[in-house]
Amino acid sequence: MPWLDPARLAESEEDRALRVELRRMLALPVEPVPAALTAESVALANDLAREALRRMHTPALVRRFRPNWTLLAASLPLALTALGFGAWGFQQKQKADRLAAAVAQKDIEHQRLIRSHQESLQRDRNQRDADPLVRTRQNQNVGVTPRPLEVVAPSDRQVGSRPPAVQQVSKPKQD
């Protein structure tokens, strides 16, 4: 029950005694009972109650915004980490773009080398076809049938006899 509640003035003596005894048991100071309520104190109490109700029911959006510096300080490492990852990602993208450009340049250079080799081979073929000696050799080989291949096997035996002008002095030693 509030201290300035008018119903408290109509409390019985027993209730007041119990209240004082309870305060003593809880080691709380015993409050003096006001002698009389004035109209001024009642009006002040009503104004305070009205202000408390108004503040309780005021929406949060109408209240003044106060930045919470601890929240900003806690979010600073996260922001710096995100910034660091963004910078690192940007560097990696630039590096990948440079490597892709280098690969494309090498590919263009390889295609140019392939074309130049194909052109030189074509020039050599054209020169060979234009040379009459090469053409006649190719034409001569057109009607020739190839000989069948012979199989030659190695042998330790001597083929044929000794020549007649050779005389044998002694028998050859056989191992």
Contacts in CASP RR format, 6 or more apart in sequence:
PFRMAT RR
TARGET T0000
AUTHOR 0000-0000-0000
METHOD contacts of the structure
MODEL  1
MPWLDPARLAESEEDRALRVELRRMLALPVEPVPAALTAESVALANDLAR
EALRRMHTPALVRRFRPNWTLLAASLPLALTALGFGAWGFQQKQKADRLA
AAVAQKDIEHQRLIRSHQESLQRDRNQRDADPLVRTRQNQNVGVTPRPLE
VVAPSDRQVGSRPPAVQQVSKPKQD
1 7 0 8 1.000
1 8 0 8 1.000
2 8 0 8 1.000
3 31 0 8 1.000
4 34 0 8 1.000
4 37 0 8 1.000
4 41 0 8 1.000
4 42 0 8 1.000
4 45 0 8 1.000
6 37 0 8 1.000
6 42 0 8 1.000
9 37 0 8 1.000
11 19 0 8 1.000
16 33 0 8 1.000
20 30 0 8 1.000
23 29 0 8 1.000
23 30 0 8 1.000
23 31 0 8 1.000
24 30 0 8 1.000
128 134 0 8 1.000
129 135 0 8 1.000
END
